[in-house]
């Protein structure tokens, strides 16, 4: 009988973590999910309870992690990941990026497991290079409100590379750009869930600044495919995974408004508020490395992805 791989996912009850649990179970892995539910949601993994290939451990990964038996892969996705979360939980965000990453790397070393770090496009800060390549060092304000997340992830990358170089641990780093899809939290403060929540409930949609700042939105199944390929690849330095289709936030709000109007008949108003401090003006991944090293590029266009996502939220009301 062939070996069944075991994959451990920290933050496994979160938006991305739960989709990764699904993917690895579909690939025949035994999956162990760890979460403390600070921002994760048990509903995201409820459908997996009872599956013989799924195990859940409620645990704070900033504390020592103990897991019985062999582990082949560890994907470290535990972290608050939206501005509202890391502004409300600044110390926890810093701790999970530093202590949590250290504990997860320690487990990977003890189990001789391949380790994949969920990093972020936020390591580029408010970028002076556009689009952003993996070789760009970023423009981050370390003492700004967003610094608790940006610097936690930058530290996490540094300690991951240190474990690779000093302990010869097999490591991978994915820099994730804006991602959307079912299971996002509507109240997490990010643009898409905020727009959808307002539009389907007949409230005004809030755009910060004049809406000219840009983002690039990747549908979750495309992101998961990129992460899966990166884990199994031989690429040991950071790789951008995101959709390079760039759009202004105001254009994006109008796209959401149009789809919701067609679905519900509700015509949401768009209002404007002051832009938060250190909000990046542009964000677009250069994915040449992912194409070359992983044979990966996104497949789901924004209209299709938005319809799937909005249908999920509307039918979950």
N, C-alpha and C positions, 0 to 999 in steps of 0.2 A: 504493500500500500504506500502511495506517495505521501510525502510529508505535507501536512496541512499547515500553512504559515499562520502565525499569530501576530496580529497587528494591534497595537495599543494607541488609542487616540485620546489625548488630553483635550478638555473642552468638547467632549464627544456629544454633549446635549445642546451645543450651540448651533447656530445657523449652518455654518460650514462643516463643523464637526459631525453633525448628524447626517449630512449628505455623504460625507466620507465613510461613516459607518455603513451606510447602505451600499456604497460602491464596493467596499472591501468584502462585505458579506456576499455580494453578488459575484465577486471574483473568487469565492471559495475560501476566504480567510476566516479564521476565528478572530473575532473582534472583541477587545476589551475597551470600554469607554470609561473615562474618568471625568467627573465634573462635580463642582460644589454648588451649582445652580445660582451663583451670584448673578450671572446674566444668561446662563443656559436655561432650557425649559424641558422638563421631563416629557411634555407632549411631543417633542421632536423625535424622541426615541421610543415612545410608548408602543409603537407597532413592532418593535424588535424584541420586547420582553417576551419570553417564551421560546424564542429562537435558540436552538441548541448551540449555535455558533456565536451567540452574543452574551457578553457578561458586562454588568455595570457596577462600578465602584464609586460611591459618593465620597469624595476626598478633595482636600485643598492641596494642590500640587506644590505649594510653597513649603509644605511639610514633607518629610521623608516618604517616598513612595515605595510600598512593598507589593509585589505581585508574585504569585507562585508560578513556577514552571517556566518554560522557554518563551521568549518573546523575540520575534524576528525583526519587527519594524516598530518604531515609535514616532508618531506624528504629534508634534507639540502645538496644539491650537488653543490652549487655554489662555484667555485674556479678554478683558473688556475690549471692545473693538469699535465703538462709536464715540463721537465727541461727548454726548450726554453721559455715557457710562464712565469714560475716563476723567471727565470733569467732576463727576460725583464720587468716583472711586480712585482718586489719584494715587494713594499709597498702595492700594491693592494692585493697580495697574503696573506700577514700578516693581512691586514684589514678584508678580507672576512673570514679568519679563526677565528679572534677574534671578531671584531665588528659585522660582518655578522652572525656569530653563535649566538652571544648575542641577536641580533635583531630577529633572527628566533626562538630562545628559548622563547623570550618575547612574540612573537605571539602565540606560542604553549601554553604558560601559560595562555594568555588572552582567548584563544579559548578552553582551556582544551583538547588540541589535543595530540595524541601520536607523539613523535618526534624521527626521525631516522637520525643520523649523518653519513655522508659518511666520514669515516676516511680512513686510508691507511696503507699499509705495510711499508711505509716510516717512520712510527713512530718507527720502529725497527732499522732504520739507516743502517750502515754497520754491520750486525749482527754477534755477537760472538756465538750465539746459532743457530743451523741449524738441521732440519727445525725450523721455528719460531712458538712457541706457544703463545697464548694470555697472558700468565703469564710472558713472557719475557719483560723486561723494555726497552730494546733497547740500541743502541750505536750510538748516534747522535752527530754530531758536530754543536753546536748551532750557531756558528759564521761563518760556512762555507757557500758557495753559495747555497747549497741545504737546509740550515737551515731555510730559510724563509718559505719553504713549510713544512718541517718536524716539526718545532716548532709551526707553525700555527695549524697544525692538532693535535699535542699533547695538545696545549692549548684548542682547540675545544673539545677534549675528556674530559679534566679536567672540563671545565665549564658545559659540558653536564651532567657529573656525579654530579656536585655541584647542578644543577637544580633538578636532580633526588632526591638527599638526602635532600636538604634544602626546596625546593618547592614541593616535592613529585610529580614531573612531570613524566609521563610515558616516558621513553627514551630507545632508542636502539642505539648501535654503531656497524657499520660494518667496518672491516678493509679489504680494497679492495686490492688484489694483481693484478699484471699486467693483463689487460683485453684488448681484441681486438675484432674487428668486423666492420660491415658497419657503416658509419658516422664518423669514426675517421677522424681527419684533417691530410691530407698527409704531411703538413708542420709543424706538432707539435713537431717534434724532437725526438719522441719515436722510438724505434727500428723497430717495424713492419711497420708503415706507411712510415718511411724513406726508409726501404728496398724495399717496394712495389713500392713507387714512383720512386725510382731510376731504379728498374728492368724493370717496364713496359714502362719507357721512355728511356731505353737503356743507362742509365748513370751508372757509377760504384757505387756499394753498399759499404758504409763506415762502417767498424767495428772498434770500439774503443778498444784500447789496443790490446792484442793478441786474443781476443774473447773468452777467457776461463772463463770469468765471467758468472754466470748462472742466468736465470730467469725462471719463471713458468707462462705460458700464459693460461688465461681462456677465453673461448668464451663468448660474451656478453649475450646471452640468458641464459646461465648457471648462470652467475653472477646475472642477474635480478631475476631469480627464487630464488636464495639464499637470496637476499635482501627482496623479497616479503614474503618469509617464516619467516625471522627474524622479520620483522615489526609486523607480526601477532602472533609471539611467545610470550612466557613469559620471554625470556632471556634478562636480563637488563645490562649485562656486555659485553665488546667487543667480537665479533666473527669474525674470519678469514673467508673470502670467496675468494677462488681462486682455481686454478687447481694445484695439487701437482706434476704434471708431469714436472720435471726439465730438462732444456736443456741449453747447452752453447750458447752464442750469435753467435758464429761462426757456430755451427751446425744449429741454427735457420736461419741464413742468407742463408745457403746452401739449406735448405728446401724451403724457399721463392723463391730462384733462380730457383730451379727445377720446382716448380709449374708454375712460370711465363714463363719459357722456354717451358713447355708443352702447355701452353695457347697461347703464342704469337710467339714462335720460337726464341725469343731474349735470348742470353746467356750473362747475366750480369757479369761483372768483379767485384771481391771483393777487396777492398783496405783497408788499415789500417791507423788509426790516433791515436794520444796520448789519453790515457784514461783521462776523466775529473776528477777533484778533488772530493773526497768523493763518487765516484761511488761505490755502493755496489758490493762486490765480489760474493755474493750468495744471492738468494732470493727464498724461497720455503715455502709455508704455511703448517703448521700442521692443518689439517681440522677435527681432531677427535671431537672437540666440535661441529662443524656444523653438522657432521654426527649424533652425539648423541642427540643434542638439537633440530635440525631442520629436521632431516631425509634427509639431503641434501648432494649431492656430484655431481661433474660435469659429464655430459653425452656426450658432444661433444668432440671427440678426435681432436688433433691438425691438422691432415691432412684435416679432414672435415671442421673444422673452417677456416683454411687458404684458402681453395678453395672457400668457400663462401665469405670470405672477399676480396680476390684478384679478384674474379669475379665482385663484387660490384664496386671496384675501376676501373677495366678495362672497364666495361660497362658504367661508369660515365664519362669517358674521353670525 
